[in-house]
Amino acid sequence: MNIVPNNNRGEKMKKTIRDYNLHGKKVIIRVDFNVPIKGNIITDDTRIKESLPTINFAIKQGAKIILLSHLGRIKEDNDKKKYSLKIVADKLGEFLNQKVIFINETRGQKLQKAVNDLKNGQVLLIENTRFEDLNGNLESGNDEELGKTWASLGEIFINDAFGTCHRAHASNVGIASYLPNGIGFLVEKELTIMEKTIQNPEKPFAVILGGSKVKDKIGVINNLTEKADYLLIGGAMCFTFLKAQGFEIGRSLLDKDSLDYCLDITTKYPNKIILPVDVICAEDMKSPANVRLINEIKENEMGLDIGPKTIILFEKYINKSNTIIWNGPLGLFEDEKFKTGTKEIARTLANHPGMTIAGGGDTASAIKNMGYTDGFNHISTGGGASLELLEGKVLKGVEIIDEK
């Protein structure tokens, strides 16, 4: 990937939108407009706003701009009404102070004519790319013919959808295979910050991991145990670690397949991996919540948040670290009874003087809902993509991009 060059290794950098003369050119930009919508209202327009620097740059350069994005998961024809990008086109037009041409199809003569009629500086948004998945997962399966069809609409391709960079789809890898290409400002920012932080963090370096299953984070743990000074484990995944240590975890979520791994890694890094000392438990979601030390969890209870002593313990390690990366909520934050751990850690990180980075997905949603967004140095727009970067993987949507 190598957005951040290491001159000692002679690494090359990927091309960006700056490397092309866009004037008069038909420029396809893959953006991430996968925004939450309720009752015909966009409830969080962050991803639209994050795309504006790249789109505005292309407008100022006099490009003819063709935007592609997915929205939601399309499983049947009825999903088309629910997940049309028309509402996004209208919102984007407000931000750009110009009409965004919306074409309610993913290919065909109507789309081709609209593209041919584009004038310099105009913006066109194609309908939801995942509508093509109804024809046999052509988009998410990176169908060669679909990628070629979309590529035929433009002359230059720019990938600015970080949230899908870890996937090989027809709308990113497919198009990039047939056109001169580069990355946009959002993808450049995400890669630069994440790679620089992972490769050269200011020590001490702490990583906070939450979420459900250990197996989803094994790659991250393996990659970062050597680099990080502390790994703070919360969320439902902590109970598999506690079970491996011999504690009763009641009805808490257990990843049985990862028990041996948890025992091995904690034995190998006893001073790096920091586990909860107490948790918030309940018999079910409607029952009263109780604070339990980790050796007091009852058989009929499930752990749903980290406890007050664990919050203090985690804050101790956070406060003596200069770089902190957080991926995964620390409890069932959607429920008022079980959001304290996530909220308190978010507050601590938002007020931290060092480098604080949060992964996308549920972590980003929790931080935004709790009002701590402005306190972080960086909150990723892509949960899966940021997770793969933490694992040390090469993102498929970036790997295909031409080098300078």
C-alpha positions in Angstrom: 0.0 0.0 0.0 2.7 2.4 1.0 1.0 5.8 1.2 3.6 6.7 3.8 7.0 6.2 2.1 9.9 4.8 4.1 12.9 6.2 2.2 15.2 3.6 3.7 13.2 0.9 1.9 12.7 2.9 -1.3 8.9 2.4 -1.2 6.8 4.0 -3.9 3.6 6.0 -3.3 0.2 5.6 -4.9 -1.0 8.1 -7.3 -3.6 10.6 -6.1 -6.2 12.9 -7.7 -3.5 15.6 -7.8 -1.4 13.6 -10.3 -3.9 14.1 -13.1 -5.0 17.0 -15.4 -8.7 16.7 -14.8 -9.9 19.6 -17.0 -12.6 18.5 -19.4 -12.0 14.8 -18.5 -14.8 12.5 -17.4 -13.6 11.5 -13.9 -15.3 8.6 -12.1 -15.0 8.9 -8.3 -16.0 6.0 -6.1 -17.3 7.6 -2.9 -18.9 6.1 0.2 -22.4 7.4 0.6 -23.5 4.5 2.7 -25.3 6.7 5.2 -28.0 5.9 7.8 -31.5 6.9 6.7 -34.7 6.9 8.8 -38.0 8.0 7.5 -36.5 9.6 4.4 -34.1 11.6 6.5 -30.3 11.1 6.5 -29.5 10.8 10.2 -25.7 11.1 9.9 -24.2 12.9 6.9 -20.6 12.5 7.9 -19.6 10.4 5.0 -21.1 12.8 2.5 -19.2 15.7 4.1 -15.9 13.7 4.1 -16.2 13.3 0.3 -16.5 17.0 -0.4 -12.8 17.9 -0.6 -12.2 15.4 -3.4 -15.4 16.3 -5.3 -14.8 20.1 -4.9 -11.3 19.7 -6.1 -12.5 17.9 -9.2 -15.2 20.7 -9.8 -12.6 23.4 -9.5 -10.3 21.6 -12.0 -13.2 21.6 -14.5 -13.8 17.8 -14.5 -17.0 16.1 -15.6 -17.7 14.1 -12.4 -19.4 10.7 -12.3 -20.0 9.4 -8.7 -20.6 5.8 -7.7 -21.6 4.5 -4.3 -23.4 1.7 -2.6 -26.1 2.1 0.1 -27.3 -0.6 2.4 -27.6 -4.3 1.6 -29.7 -5.2 -1.4 -31.2 -8.7 -1.2 -34.5 -8.3 -3.1 -36.3 -5.9 -5.5 -38.2 -4.4 -2.6 -35.0 -3.0 -1.2 -34.6 -0.7 -4.2 -37.1 1.9 -2.9 -35.5 1.8 0.6 -32.0 2.2 -0.6 -32.1 4.6 -3.6 -29.4 7.2 -3.6 -31.8 10.0 -4.7 -32.0 11.4 -1.2 -28.2 11.5 -1.1 -28.0 13.3 -4.4 -30.3 16.0 -3.0 -28.2 16.4 0.2 -25.0 16.5 -1.8 -26.4 19.2 -4.0 -27.0 21.3 -0.9 -23.4 21.0 0.2 -22.0 21.7 -3.3 -24.4 24.6 -3.9 -25.3 23.1 -7.3 -27.7 20.6 -8.7 -26.4 17.0 -8.7 -27.7 15.1 -11.7 -29.2 11.8 -10.5 -29.6 8.8 -12.8 -31.9 6.1 -11.3 -30.2 3.3 -13.1 -26.7 1.6 -12.9 -26.2 1.3 -16.6 -28.0 1.8 -19.9 -28.7 4.4 -22.6 -30.2 6.9 -20.2 -27.0 6.9 -18.1 -24.7 6.9 -21.2 -26.5 10.0 -22.6 -26.4 11.8 -19.3 -22.6 11.2 -19.0 -22.1 12.3 -22.6 -24.0 15.5 -21.9 -22.0 16.5 -18.8 -20.4 19.9 -18.9 -17.2 20.8 -17.1 -17.8 21.1 -13.3 -21.1 19.2 -13.3 -21.7 16.3 -11.0 -23.6 13.2 -11.8 -24.5 10.4 -9.3 -25.3 6.9 -10.5 -27.9 4.8 -8.7 -26.8 2.4 -5.9 -24.1 0.1 -7.2 -25.4 -2.8 -5.2 -28.6 -2.9 -7.2 -26.3 -4.9 -9.5 -26.1 -7.6 -6.8 -29.6 -8.6 -7.6 -28.3 -10.0 -10.9 -25.9 -12.5 -9.2 -23.7 -10.3 -7.0 -22.1 -8.7 -10.0 -21.0 -5.6 -7.9 -19.7 -7.3 -4.8 -18.4 -10.2 -6.8 -16.2 -7.9 -9.0 -17.8 -9.0 -12.2 -15.4 -8.2 -15.0 -18.0 -7.1 -17.5 -19.6 -4.8 -15.0 -16.3 -3.2 -14.1 -15.5 -2.7 -17.8 -19.0 -1.2 -18.4 -18.6 1.4 -15.7 -15.0 2.1 -16.7 -16.2 2.9 -20.2 -18.1 5.9 -18.8 -15.0 7.8 -17.8 -11.3 8.5 -18.5 -9.9 8.6 -15.0 -10.9 6.7 -11.9 -10.4 8.0 -8.4 -11.1 5.8 -5.3 -12.2 7.9 -2.4 -14.4 5.3 -0.6 -12.2 4.2 2.3 -15.1 2.2 3.8 -14.9 -0.3 0.9 -11.2 -0.3 0.3 -10.8 -3.7 1.9 -13.2 -5.3 -0.7 -12.6 -6.1 -4.3 -15.8 -4.8 -6.0 -16.6 -4.0 -9.6 -17.0 -0.3 -8.6 -13.4 0.0 -7.2 -11.0 -2.8 -8.2 -13.0 -3.5 -11.3 -13.0 0.0 -12.7 -9.4 0.7 -11.6 -8.3 -2.3 -13.8 -9.3 -0.5 -17.0 -8.5 3.2 -16.3 -5.7 5.5 -15.2 -6.4 5.8 -11.5 -5.5 7.3 -8.1 -6.9 7.9 -4.6 -8.9 10.8 -3.3 -8.2 13.0 -0.4 -10.3 11.0 2.1 -8.5 7.7 1.3 -5.2 9.5 1.4 -5.9 11.0 4.8 -7.1 7.6 6.2 -4.1 5.7 5.0 -1.6 8.4 6.0 -2.8 8.7 9.5 -3.3 5.0 10.1 -0.1 3.7 8.5 2.0 6.4 10.1 0.6 5.7 13.5 0.9 2.0 13.3 4.4 2.1 11.8 5.9 4.8 14.0 3.7 5.5 17.1 4.9 7.9 19.8 5.4 5.6 22.7 3.9 4.4 25.0 1.4 3.0 22.5 -1.9 1.5 23.7 -4.6 -0.3 21.7 -8.1 -0.7 23.0 -10.1 -3.6 21.5 -13.8 -4.3 22.0 -16.5 -6.0 19.9 -17.9 -9.5 20.0 -15.7 -12.3 18.8 -12.0 -12.8 19.5 -11.5 -14.5 16.1 -12.5 -11.2 14.4 -9.6 -9.5 16.1 -6.9 -12.2 16.1 -5.1 -10.6 13.2 -5.0 -7.2 15.0 -3.7 -8.8 18.2 -1.0 -10.7 16.4 0.1 -7.7 14.4 0.1 -5.2 17.3 1.3 -7.2 20.3 4.9 -6.6 19.2 4.3 -2.9 18.4 2.0 -1.8 21.2 2.9 -1.4 24.9 -0.6 -2.3 26.1 -3.6 -4.1 24.7 -6.8 -3.3 26.7 -9.4 -5.9 26.0 -13.1 -5.1 26.6 -16.5 -5.7 25.0 -17.9 -9.2 24.7 -14.6 -10.6 23.5 -13.1 -10.1 26.9 -15.2 -13.0 28.3 -13.4 -15.6 26.1 -10.1 -14.3 27.5 -11.5 -14.5 31.1 -12.9 -18.1 30.4 -9.4 -19.1 29.2 -8.0 -17.8 32.5 -10.4 -20.1 34.4 -13.1 -17.6 35.4 -16.8 -18.4 35.4 -18.5 -16.2 32.8 -22.1 -17.4 33.1 -24.1 -16.8 29.9 -21.7 -14.2 28.5 -20.7 -14.5 24.9 -18.1 -17.1 24.4 -15.9 -17.8 21.3 -15.1 -21.4 22.1 -12.8 -21.8 19.1 -10.5 -19.0 20.4 -10.0 -20.3 23.9 -6.6 -21.8 23.3 -5.5 -18.7 21.4 -6.5 -16.5 24.3 -4.6 -18.6 26.8 -1.5 -18.7 24.6 -1.4 -15.0 23.9 -2.0 -13.9 27.5 0.7 -16.3 28.6 3.1 -14.9 26.1 2.3 -11.3 26.9 1.2 -11.2 30.5 2.2 -7.6 31.0 0.8 -6.2 27.8 -2.7 -7.7 27.6 -4.9 -5.9 30.2 -8.3 -7.6 31.0 -11.3 -6.3 33.0 -11.3 -6.7 36.7 -15.0 -6.2 37.0 -18.0 -6.2 34.7 -21.7 -5.1 34.5 -23.9 -8.2 34.5 -27.6 -8.9 34.1 -29.8 -12.0 33.7 -31.2 -10.5 30.5 -31.7 -7.1 28.9 -34.7 -6.2 31.1 -33.2 -7.4 34.4 -31.4 -5.0 36.8 -27.7 -4.6 36.2 -25.2 -5.6 38.8 -21.5 -4.8 39.2 -19.5 -8.0 39.6 -15.8 -8.7 40.1 -14.7 -11.1 37.5 -14.6 -14.0 40.1 -18.2 -13.2 41.1 -20.1 -13.7 37.9 -23.1 -16.0 38.4 -24.1 -18.8 36.1 -27.4 -17.2 35.1 -25.8 -13.8 34.3 -24.2 -12.4 31.2 -21.6 -9.6 31.1 -22.7 -6.6 29.1 -20.2 -3.8 29.9 -16.9 -3.2 31.7 -17.3 -2.2 35.3 -16.2 1.0 37.3 -12.9 -0.5 38.5 -12.0 -1.6 35.0 -12.8 1.9 33.7 -10.3 3.3 36.2 -7.7 0.6 35.3 -8.1 1.3 31.5 -7.8 5.0 32.1 -4.5 4.5 34.0 -3.0 2.9 30.9 -4.5 5.4 28.6 -3.2 8.4 30.6 0.4 7.1 30.5 0.3 6.5 26.8 1.1 9.0 24.0 -0.7 7.1 21.2 -4.0 5.3 21.5 -6.0 3.4 18.9 -9.5 2.2 19.8 -11.4 -0.4 17.8 -14.7 -1.8 19.1 -17.2 -0.7 21.7 -16.6 -1.9 25.3 -20.2 -2.9 26.1 -23.7 -3.0 24.7 -23.6 0.8 24.3 -27.0 1.0 22.6 -28.6 0.2 25.9 -28.6 2.9 28.5 -27.7 0.4 31.3 -24.6 -0.8 29.5 -23.1 2.2 27.8 -21.1 3.6 30.7 -17.8 1.8 29.9 -17.8 2.9 26.2 -18.9 6.5 27.2 -16.2 7.0 29.9 -13.4 5.7 27.7 -14.6 7.9 24.9 -14.6 10.9 27.2 -11.1 10.0 28.5 -9.7 9.7 25.0 -11.5 12.9 23.8 -9.7 14.8 26.6 -6.3 13.1 26.1 -3.4 15.3 24.9 -1.8 12.6 22.8 -2.7 11.0 19.5 -6.2 9.4 19.7 -7.6 7.4 16.8 -10.8 5.5 16.6 -11.9 2.8 14.1 -15.1 3.3 12.1 -18.3 1.3 12.4 -19.8 0.9 15.8 -16.9 2.7 17.5 -17.4 5.8 15.4 -21.2 5.6 15.9 -20.8 5.4 19.7 -18.4 8.3 19.8 -20.7 10.5 17.7 -23.8 9.6 19.7 -22.1 10.4 22.9 -20.8 13.8 21.6 -17.1 13.2 21.7 -16.2 13.4 18.0 -14.3 16.7 18.2 -11.9 15.4 20.8 -10.3 12.8 18.7 -7.4 13.3 16.3 -9.0 10.9 13.8 -12.1 8.8 13.6 -12.1 6.5 10.6 -14.9 6.3 8.1 -14.4 2.6 7.5 -14.7 -0.1 10.2 -13.7 -3.1 8.1 -10.9 -1.2 6.3 -9.4 0.3 9.4 -9.5 -3.2 11.1 -7.6 -4.7 8.2 -5.0 -1.9 8.4 -4.6 -2.7 12.1 -4.0 -6.3 11.0 -1.2 -5.2 8.7 -3.1 -6.3 5.6 -3.0 -4.7 2.1 -6.3 -3.2 1.1 -7.5 -4.6 -2.2 -9.0 -1.3 -3.3 -5.7 0.5 -2.8 -3.4 -2.3 -4.0 -4.8 -1.9 -7.5 -4.1 1.8 -7.7 -1.2 2.9 -9.9 2.1 3.9 -8.3 3.7 7.2 -9.0 
